[in-house]
């Protein structure tokens, strides 16, 4: 009997800063994942509909629709409410992590990211999903 290949996990990287997106993608492309990009909140919502990712890495300050509104819209939609969302943001002041978690994020990673443990942190969020 043939073994069926497991499709790669899909990760959506949402950030309006191209350098930030490219860094995340460069780190994660070494993993067995399929990566998608969105440049603003509207683009993020459209890409979620198109790709149904297994994980979303979401910046909070975004053009058009901010990250908190993106989270709200996804969490009230039964089709997408179970997708883990990780805030990946430079909003790293006291209380920002708690605000992101209260808004519906499943995790929080502040920028600048630590390139040495970033893949492991993302893998731990994906394992929690299983």
Secondary structure, 3 states (H helix, E strand, C coil): CCCCCCCCEEEEEECCCHHHHHHHHHHHCCCCEEEEEECCHHHHHHHHHHHCCCEEEECCCCCCCCHHHHHHHHHCCCCCCCCEEEEEECCCCCCHHHHHHHHCCCEEEECCCCCCCHHHHHHHHHHHHC
